[in-house]
């Protein structure tokens, strides 16, 4: 049997949802046989590594995306050295990827792990990051980018470049496929855009007995996750829910700012738990998992929470959120973007539901997540790899 070699490019590994999906794929491909999986990454999170991950993937260290030419050169070197058949760019494309393809002969997959054109949010954010950039933004760019049109135009052009230089372009749900095709002016049915959802690990023993906890889990990066909204929402409901707590799990560059905001708002019964290796024990206790993101491709924290019997609530900012929670309140609750007062009322409504109604939503959520088991999703990846090679 000829061994097929697949390489995934990540910034930090293992870290969050996208990296967990790579591990799920690697686990499945190992069980199927005939594949070897590599991860090319700038940073290795040794505290999150374990023996299984080290057995599933071969890790190569590459320069940061902050130095794109050195990063691309390192990837090309490893593609040749490891005889890579398929190179999967996760989230962001490499500088000079077309040249890497032509010189090495490998196939390239662009895996969009966010909503289509998520770059429009990042473009605006980067122009305000740091004192000098923020000053330039106020003086020259605020009006140009005010209505979002220019940022969206730039995001579409980046997506067009990613699509044109890839042999396959993956999105997280079917509506995204048609959004990308329409923006690029191509026929969705004839395109090489593929829908591959994120997988969810089945939970053998779901904890149905929950505590009065509203939980957030994710990276403390406020431009996308907008945890400040959740803190303001909690300030509206904390007196109405005296028996409830807000627990935030994760870390990131905006953690100090968010902790300061919590103190400024004089929040009660709030705990910042930091990055946790075992997030499952938090999901087991949490009754509600809340997400207040500005942009969210799939919302792995929501789907992971559903798999563990939590009730999810989020702003309906993307089709990915709608796919996970579904309208109607039977698998979770969707709030009008970005109405913080409606969100607060929704939290109170969920918290004061009867235990019977809460259990119904939890059971529906667990059942839905079984459709996205790692075997089902990784098999889609295997077929894609086989088709393009």
C-alpha angles and dihedrals in degrees: 000000000000110000114231114212121212125186126194121200115216134166095218126013129229098008123116144345100313091052091049089054090053089053091050090052092047092050092052095045090051090053092048091048131216097077136096119197126208130185121207108198141161096217132028115209097215092181089063096043122102137177094266094055092047089052094048100049138031109224124214121186117227133178121274121274085245087079100044101177095053089045093053092046091052092049091050091050092052093044088058095040094048095039091234117197098187127025114198116202107203114210099326131052124233122246109255095013092150090059091047089053095049096045098044103031093225122143118243129218122190109207111198103203093177135056114290112281092012086152090080089073093045093048092056092043095051091052089061099041112115130008099278094045091048090050091050089048093054094044102041116002108040094085094041092054099030099106095038095240097115093045090050091049090053091046092052091050091051090050090049090054092048091049095048094050095046132082089211132015116200129203131185102239139013097256089058090057091059093043091056094043093050093048092049093044095238135128108262093208093052095041130098090239110126128193112224116163125211115265128238124209111235112241112227096203115026114201104229095175103084135184125229093268131136107200137196120194124183149071116321094233105131101195090070107018095040094202087168087075091056091051091052090047091051089053087059096050107030093092091046092051103043093161094054133087134203114224122188118197120191143046141234146137095301097051094105092050092049093048089051090050090051090055092045091053089046091231120190130211093014122139129187105208100182126216112337129198091204106046091160093080089058092050089049090060100036119097095189130028112202128199123183100175127159090213129012125170097196109338103231092188087062095048093044089050092051090052088057095048100261124141111242126213127180144148110272092237097139142023088248091064090048091050091054101042101026122207117274102056097259096114100021141315130281120202127202109261116280106349105135094184092054089048091053091051090048091054091051091048093052093044092052097045117118115267088244092057092045091051091051092055091046093051092047090051094051091048092051094052091058087073088067101051116153091249092056095046097039090052088060088054092048092053090048092051091048094048097052094044 
